[in-house]
């Protein structure tokens, strides 16, 4: 794989990040909005060269939030 190509994991993480960003418009809790935006930003660089790594750069709470958002995205069958 070349450095400019995206893996399936990167595509999925980017889709999840976009979904999380869309959720921020519907949430009233400012603290949750900030958490979602920071997590979406980290997901946009997942597994890129010099990017974030799931096992190294995400804490337990971020992983749980990402998994909950993924389940919600799959439930709503959102496709970007």
C-alpha positions as CSV (number, residue, x, y, z in Angstrom):
1,X,0.0,0.0,0.0
2,X,1.3,3.4,-0.9
3,X,1.4,6.3,1.6
4,X,-1.4,8.2,-0.3
5,X,-3.8,5.2,-0.4
6,X,-6.5,4.8,2.3
7,X,-7.2,1.5,3.9
8,X,-10.7,0.2,4.7
9,X,-10.0,1.0,8.4
10,X,-9.2,4.6,7.5
11,X,-12.3,4.9,5.4
12,X,-14.5,3.5,8.2
13,X,-12.9,5.8,10.8
14,X,-13.4,8.8,8.6
15,X,-17.1,7.9,8.1
16,X,-17.5,7.5,11.8
17,X,-15.8,10.9,12.4
18,X,-18.2,12.6,10.0
19,X,-21.2,11.0,11.7
20,X,-19.9,12.1,15.1
21,X,-19.5,15.7,13.7
22,X,-23.1,15.6,12.4
23,X,-24.2,14.5,15.9
24,X,-22.7,17.6,17.4
25,X,-25.4,19.8,15.8
26,X,-28.1,17.8,17.6
27,X,-26.5,17.7,21.1
28,X,-27.1,20.4,23.7
29,X,-24.4,19.3,26.2
30,X,-21.3,21.4,25.4
31,X,-19.0,19.0,27.2
32,X,-20.2,16.1,25.0
33,X,-19.9,18.2,21.8
34,X,-16.2,18.9,22.6
35,X,-15.6,15.2,23.4
36,X,-17.2,14.2,20.1
37,X,-15.3,16.7,18.1
38,X,-11.9,15.8,19.6
39,X,-12.6,12.1,19.0
40,X,-13.7,12.8,15.4
41,X,-10.4,14.7,14.8
42,X,-8.4,11.8,16.2
43,X,-10.3,9.3,14.1
44,X,-9.6,11.3,10.9
45,X,-5.9,10.5,11.3
46,X,-6.3,6.8,12.4
47,X,-3.7,4.5,10.9
48,X,-2.2,7.1,8.7
49,X,1.5,7.5,8.4
50,X,2.5,9.3,11.6
51,X,-1.2,9.3,12.6
52,X,-3.1,8.0,15.6
53,X,-3.3,4.3,16.6
54,X,-6.3,2.7,18.2
55,X,-4.4,0.8,20.8
56,X,-1.9,3.6,21.7
57,X,-3.7,7.0,21.3
58,X,-7.3,6.3,22.4
59,X,-8.2,5.9,26.1
60,X,-10.9,3.6,27.4
61,X,-13.6,6.3,27.5
62,X,-12.8,7.4,23.9
63,X,-13.0,3.8,22.7
64,X,-16.3,3.3,24.4
65,X,-17.7,6.5,23.0
66,X,-16.5,5.6,19.5
67,X,-18.1,2.1,19.7
68,X,-21.4,3.6,20.9
69,X,-21.4,6.0,18.0
70,X,-20.6,3.2,15.6
71,X,-23.5,1.2,16.9
72,X,-25.8,4.3,16.5
73,X,-24.5,4.9,13.0
74,X,-25.1,1.3,12.0
75,X,-28.6,1.4,13.6
76,X,-29.4,4.5,11.5
77,X,-27.7,3.0,8.5
78,X,-26.0,6.3,7.7
79,X,-23.8,6.3,4.6
80,X,-21.5,9.2,3.8
